[in-house]
Amino acid sequence: MQKTSARLLSLLSLLQAHRDWPGQLLADRLEVSPRTVRRDVDRLRELGYPILTTKGPDGGYRLDAGTELPPLLFDDEQAVALAVALQIATISGAGIEAAAARALTTVRQVMPARLRHGIDALRFTAVERPATRPDPQVDSSVLMALSAAVHAREVLRFRYGPAADAPSRRVQPHHLVTWGGRWYLVAWDLDREDWRTFRADRITPRTPTGPRFTPREVPGGDVAAFVAARFQGSDGSGDWPCRGEVILDLPAAEVLPYTRDGVVEELAPNRCRLILGSWSWPALAAAIGSFDADIEVVGPPELKDAFAHLARRYGNAVTATSPPTIS
């Protein structure tokens, strides 16, 4: 049987991970009697944890919200996730930077040394852009490994892709970046002799890391501007390669939430001007065409040509005959 202190921590961990626990199930998980569970619950209540007794055939317990914040218990992954979230909050511009910094200091002080050293090495750049899709899962150990390589200035080897035979890369890691809800590694690719941006959720680091290197400067000197330019398909100007202007028969308020970095100007209650960019002219025309409204193209001519090209393509799709089925 566990000692009382260890058993209390185990009980608290179970209560934090599940909303309602039958008393007998808790007793079975802790390998004690229901009476011991009741005594341990009383001890946790004395420490400030608001544990409610639930009614029912078996009876049970639930960790409820209280008037004060009692001590919390985190596993390693939760602790790392909390520290990462607090670091992002310190540069969020949301007015909570000072409070987030104090909370990060508090969390760091009570972390085990093995986690604290990794968190101290975790440095990244947050490039502001709303997330347009669900965040892909990135293992916290991968983030820690990438950050450690950046911090130590050591050559990193990794498999890039989910398949076991995915290509292997060898890079000088320079920055860990968040962009649109995703994590990226900005690195100098030693084999291609050029800057590359890798999605962290596709990286499987290999050990050991390689030799130390002397960091080179990211083009332009600003990693945030460099990453934004790369994702917008430009060579550093910070703009999309294709940008056009249209008039939509829609209220500006209905268009604005779906334009990301576009510009929306209200012209009338049900009419607005939209300036939007994309990778290509057909892609831009298709994006604008997703609005269910009449469109007037202001310019440039390439955008009008793209609409004509898509009109022909869509027309062919409507008139094309389906191949005969084989029974």
N, C-alpha and C positions, 0 to 999 in steps of 0.2 A: 504494500500500500504506500502511496506517496505521502510525504510529509505534509502537514497542514498547509504551509505556505505554498508549496508546489501545487497542491490540490486546488487551492483557492484560485491560483492563476489559470489552471486548466479549466476550472468551472467558469471563470470569467471569459475565457477564450471561447468556450462553447456557447455561452449566452450571447456574446457579441456576434457570433456567426449564424445564429438561427433565432427566429422571432419567438416561437413558442416551444418549450421543452417539457414533455411529460416528466414527472419526477422520477418514475421508475427507469426511463430511458437515460436520464442523467446519471442515476445510480449505476446503471450497467456500464455506461461509458467510463465512469470514474472508478469502477470496481469497488464501490462502497455501498453501504445500506442507504435506503431512502431517509432514514433518520439522520445520518451523517450529512446528506445533501441539505436537509433542512437547517442543520446547525451551520453549515458553510454559507448558505444563503443569508442567514442572520448576520454572520460575520461581515459579509460583503455589504449588507445594508448599513452596518455600523461604520463602514469606511466611506459611505456616501453614495453607493450604487443603488439607484432606484429599481429594485427588482420586485415585480408584481407577482402575486400568486394567482394563477388562472384556475377557473372552475372547470369541472368536467368529471367524467368517470375516474380518470387516473389522477387528476390534478396536475399542476405543473407550474412553470415559472417563465417569466418574460422580463427582459431588460428594457425598462421604459426610459423615456426622457425625463430629466430631473430639472430642478431649479438651479443647480450648480453643476459645473463640469468636473466629474471625478477623474482620477487617473485612468488612462486608457492603455490598452494592451494591443500591440501590433506585432504581426509576424514580420520576417525580413522583407518580403516583397511589399507589404503594406507600408513599412517604414521608408523604403526607397521611393515608392510612389508618392508618399506624402512629401518627402524632401524635394523631389523633382517638381511637384505642383507648387510648393512654396517658393522655389527658386523662380519659376515662371511668374508667380504673382508679384515678386519683388520688382519686376520690370514690366508689369502689365499696363501701367498708366491708369489703373482703375481707382487710384486713391487709397489703396491698401498696402502700398509698398512697405511702409515702416512697420506695420503690424505683421506683415508676412515675414519680414527680416527677423523680427523678435521671435516669432513662432519657429522659424527655421533654426535659430540659435538654441531655443529650448529643446527642440527635437534632437538636434545634434548632440547636446550635452548628455542625453540619456541613452544614446545609441551605443551598441557594442563597438569595440575598436575596429572590427573587421568591416562594419558598415560605415563607420564614421570616416575612415580613410578613403573609401570609395566615393562617398558623398563630397568630401573636400576636393576630390579631383574632378568632380562632375561640373563641367563648364560648357555652356551652350549659348547660342544666339537665338532669340525669338524674333522671327520676322512676321509682323502683323499681317494677317490675312484671314478672313472668315473661312472656317472649314466647310467644304461643299459636299463632303461624303463622310460616312462613318470612319472614325479613326482606326487604322489597321493596328493589330496587336503587335507590340514590340516587347520582347522579353526584357525585363529590367537588367538581367545579367549582360545582355548585349549592349544596352546603353552604357552600363558601367565599364565594360571592356573597351568600347569605342572612346569614351571619355578618358579612360586611363591612358590609352595610346596617344591621344591628343595631348594630354597633360605631360606625359613622359617624352613626347617627341620621338616616338619609336615607329619604325616601319610596320605597317599592319598587313597581314595576309588574311584573306577571307574568301569563302565561297559565296557567290552572288546569285541567288535564285533558290527556289524551293527544291529543285531536283538534286539528287545525290551527285549527278555528273555536271552540275552547274559550273560555269567557268570560274577559275580562281583568279583573284586580283591581288596585286601588290601595290600598295599606295603609301604615301606620306600623309597621314591624317592631320587636318588643320583645324576644322571647326565642326562642332555638332550643332545642328540648326533645327528649329521647329518652324514649319511653314504649312498653313492650311490644315492643321490638325495632324500632320505627319512629321516624323523625325527623319533627318537627312544627315549624311556625312559629306562634308566638303573636303576633297583630298586631291593631291597631285598624283596622277596615275603614272607609276614609274615605267610601265610597259608602253603606254601610249604617249608619254611625255606631254601630258596636257592636264588641265583641271577637269575634274569630274564631280558630279553630285550623285550620291548613292542613297537609295531608300534604306533606312535602318532595318525595316521589317523584312528585308530580303537578304540581310547580311548574316552569315554564320562565321564568326571570327575563328581563326586558327591560332594555335599556340605552338611554340612561343612567338612573341613578337620579334621583329628584326632589329637591326642596328639603329642607333639614334641618328637624327638628321637635323640639319639647320633649317628652320622654317623659312619659307619664301613668302613673299607678300601676295595676298589674293589680288587679282586684277582690280585696279581702282582703289584698293586699300580698304574698302568697306564690304565686309562679308554679307551684310543684309542687302545692300544694293546689288552685289554680285549675284546672289541667289535669286532675288526678284527678277533681275534681268534674264537670267538663265531660264526661269520658268515661263517668262513671257516671250521667249524665243528671240531676244534681241542680242546685240553684240555689246551691250553695256549702256545703251541709251535709256534703259528703263521703260521702254515702250514696246507695244506689240508690233510685229512686222506688218500687220494689216489692221487698219482702223478706219471706220466709216461712220457716217451720220445719216440718220433717218428720222422721219416723223411718224409716230404711232398714234392711232386713234384709241388711246387708252389713258386713263388717269395716271399721272406720274407716280402716285402712291402705289399703284399696282405693278409698276415696272421696276421701281427702285430695288425691292428686295432680291431681284434675280439678276442684277447686272454686275455683281462683284465690284470691279474697279472701273465700271463705266460711269458716264456722266448723264444725268437725267434732268431735264429742265421742263417745268410745267408751262405749257402754252395756253391752255384752256382747261376747264374742268374735266374734259374727256379727251385731251390731246396733249402730247408731250414730245419733246425732242430727246433722242437717245444717241449718244456717241459711245461706241463700243469697239473693243479690239479683239483679235483672235490670231491663231496661227496662220490661217489662210483665208482667202476671200470666200470660197465655198463654205468653210466652217463658220465664218462670220455671218453669211447670209442665212445659213441654217439656224444659227443661234437666234438671230432676229426673227426668223420665221416661226420660231416656237411660241412667240406671243400671238394669241388669237385676236388679231386686229388687222385692219388695213394699214399698208405701209407705203410711205412716200420716201424714196431714196433721194437724199440731198447730195451725196457724193461719197467717194470719188467714182469715176466711171468704172473702175474695176469692181466695185460692189454691185453696180447695176448689171454688169456682165455676169457676175456670179449668180445673181438672182435669175437671169435668163438661162444660165447653164443648168441650175437646179430645176427650173420650170420644165425644161426639155426632158431632163432625167425623170422627174416625177410623172410627166405626161407619158413617157415611154413605159413607165411602170404600170400605169393604169391601162394602157392599150395592149400591153403584151399579153399573149395568150399562154395559158399554162400548158405544160407538156402533158400528153395523154397519160393516164394512169394505166399500169399494167396489172391485170387481175390474175 
